[in-house]
Amino acid sequence: MFKKRKAWHLALRVWLCLFLIPAVRAFGAGTAARHWNIGDTVIRRIDGKDYRFRCIDQNYADHMDVHRNGALFLCDEVIPANTGSRYEFEMPEDGPHDYVYVPGPIVRFGSSADYKYSSVRGWLSRSESGFADAIMVNTGVERAYQGSTKAEYWEQLLQDDLAPLYLGSQKMEDRLFILSVDEAYRYRNWLWKFHGAKKRNPETQIGEFCKGYWLRTPCGKAEGTEIYIVDLVNGNIRPEKVSVREQKSGKGMEQDEEIKVTGTTGVRPAFVLPQR
């Protein structure tokens, strides 16, 4: 009898480990505050797709160095620029039937380098209902930079390679956001690591529409046309145009509207959960 009871308890513990505990960890939205450790993961949905986020800071502070008693979670992958793009078959009454390209919401950063009014922020904001338990974070951009960090320095990058420019106070709060240049430097050991890897593995993310990911810090001025990115290919932080110039020539350009208007920079979101 004792052996049967012991076996039953063992089976119950295995079931909890395999099914219940991962489910709580993955879909913990709306649960009471708990203590998060670096490396803990949760799964959240953005625009109809599930993404895994990993804790990279147990005691997050915003750009004003205000500690929020929260844990910062960074997406385990980069969401490519062509996400949500599609081809639709159109049947106009006065023209030939054909497939028409409909660009997705993040084919470009926006019309300027001001994150507050960017396409990326607008897209993330539409998914914030799934992050109701996340802390509202001060994401105001008060400082721009000029220059680039050295290529292939990866996590050894030097912030002194970038010259800061004060922009002025900006009021902005978000539950779901992208990192700033200052945060990217603070978390430089995580910038090129994905899916819990111990060593950098940017090659797991690189694709036709994913050669880097946006930061929310402008280059020069917020009204400008360049903003900083984490470059997955060259291993540095550098400015990138907020939108691609429509390419007029090149192999396959005449047929593929997607290549003409879609950038190569994706989105790597982050959010902060209450820390017990």
N, C-alpha and C positions, 0 to 999 in steps of 0.2 A: 504493500500500500504506500509506504514511504517512497519507494523508488518511482511509483507511478506519479505521485504528487510532485516529486522533484523534476521528473521529466516534463510534466505539464507546465510547471513554472518556467523551465528552461525554454520550452516552445513559445510561451507567452512573451518572454523577454526577446526572443529572436524576432517574433512578429512585430513587436513594438519598434525594434531597431530598424527593421526593413521597411515598414509601412507608415506607422503613425508619426514617429519622430521626424523623418525627412519631410513629411507633409506639413507638419507644424513649422519646420524651418523654412520650407519653400514658400508656403502660402500663408505667412504669418500676418498679413495685413489686418489691422484692427485688433490684434491681440494686445494684452497688457505688456508694459515695458519689461524688458529682460536685460540681462547682461550680455553684450555682444563682444566676441573676441575677434582679433584679426584672423581672417581666413574663413569666418562663418559666411554662409551664403543664404540668400533668399531668392525666390523667383517672382518677378512681377511682369505684368502685361503692358505693353506699349503698342498702341494701334493694332490690336488684335493678335499680337504675337508675344509669346513668353520669352523673357530674357533672364539670365542668372546674374545676380549682383553679388559682389564679394566685399566683405568688410576690410577696409585698408587703414582705418584710423578709429581707435576706440574713444578718442576724446577730441572731436572735431571742433575747430575754431574757424569762424568766417574771416573775411578779409580785413575786418576791423579788430581781429584777435579776440572776438567775443566767443567764449566757450559756451556751447549750447547744451552741454551734458548729453551729447548724442554721438552716435557712431556713423562714420561716413562709409557708404557702399558705392562701389564703382562697377559699372557693367563689365562683365567678363568678356565681352566682344565689342567690335565696332559695327554699328549699323550702317550698311553701305548707302551711298548717295542715291542709288536708284530704287531704294525701298518705296513701295507703293506705286511705282511707275507701271504702266500697263499699255497694251494696245487694244483698242476697241474697234469693232467692225461697224463702219458707218454706211448707211444706205440713203444718201441724199436723193431727192426727187429729180434734181436737175444735173446730176453728175454721176460718175462711175462709183460703184461700190468698192470700198477699200478699207484696210486697217489704218487707223489714225493713232499716233502716239499721244498718250496722256501722261505728262510728267508727274511724278510723285511730289510730296511736300518738302523733301529735303534735297532736291537736285542741286540746290545752291544754298549758301548761308542766308542770304537775304539781299536787299537792295543797297545796304550800306554796312559798315562795320559796327553798327550799334546793336548789341545783343538784345536790348530791350524790345526792339521792333523787328527782330529777325524772324525768318521762316523757321529756323531751328527751334527757337524758344516757343513760337506759336504752336508748333507740332507737339513739343513736349507738354505744353500746358493743356492740350486737349486730352492727355492721358492721365492728368493728375488725380482724377477720381479714384484711380487704382492705387494711389499713394496717400490716402487720407490719414494714415497714421504717421506719415513722415513729418518732420519739423520744417516749418517755413524758415528758409535761410535767406539772409541778406546777400543778394547776388549783384548788388550795384557795382558798376564798373567805374572806378574813380581814377584809374591809372592806365595809360597806354605805354607801349614800348616801341623802340626802333632797333633794327638789326636782327641778326639770327644767331643761334648758338652753332658751334662748330659741327659740321657733318660727321657722323659716325662716332660721336662722343657718347651717344646713348645716355645711360643714367649717370655718366660722368660729366654731363653738361655743366657749363659755368653760367650762372645768372649774370655775372659781370659782363658777358658778351652782349647783353641787352641794355639799352639806355632808357630809363624810365621817363615818362612825361605825365605830369598831373593834369587830369581832365576836369576835376571839380566833382562835387558831390552828386550822386545819382541814387535815387530811391527805387529799389526793386527787390521783390521777394519772390521766391519760388520754392516749391517742394521738390521738383524735378529739374535738374539744371546740368550744365556742362562746366568743366573746370576752367579756372582762369590761368594765366601764365604763372602767377605766384603759387597757386595751388599745384600746378603741374611740376614746378620746381620742388615744392615741398614733398610731393609724392612721386618723385622722379624714378624711384626704384620700381614703381608699378606701371609706368607709362607704356612699356613695350612687353609686358607680361599679360598673358591671357589664359583663361580656364585653369587658374591655380598653378600655373607653371612656376618652377623654382628659378628658371633662367629665362631670359627674354626670348620670345618666340613670335615676333611680328609677322613672320611668313605665314602663320595660320590665319591672318586677317587680310593680307594683301590680295586685291583683286582689281578688275578693270575699273570699278567704281569705288574702290576702297584702298587708297594709298596713304591715308592719314586720317586724323580726326580733329574737329574744330575745338578751339578754346574760345572763351568769351571775351578775350582781351584784344582790342584793336591795335593795329600798327599805325602810329602817328596820331590819328584823330578818329573819333567815333563816326564822323560824317564821311570818312574816307572809304576806300574800296578794298582795303586789305585788312585781314584779321589773322591772328596767330593760329597755327595748327601744330599738332604732334605729327611729324613726318615718320611714317612706318618704314619707308624705304631707305631714307638717308640718315635716320637716327638722330634727328635734331628737332628743335623748335624754331619755326620760321614763319614769315608772313605768307599768306595765300590770298588770291583774289576771292571776293565774296561770291562771285558768280563767274561761270565760264563764258568766254566770248564764243558765240555760235561759230563753230568751225565750218568753213565753206568747202574745204577740199580734203583729199585724203582717201585712202582705200575704204570703200564701203560707206563713205559719208552720204552719198546721194540717196542711199536706201535706208540708212539707219538714223532716224531722228533722235533716238535716245543718246547716241554718241555726241550729236551736235550740241545738246543743251544740258547734259548731265555732267557734273563735276566728278572729281576723284577723291573728295574728302567726305568722310562719314561722320557719324555722331556716336560719342561714347558717354551716355548719361550717368548721373550720380544723384544720390539723395541721402538724407540723414535720418536715422531712426533714433527714438528716445533711448537713452542708455540708463540702465538701473544701477 
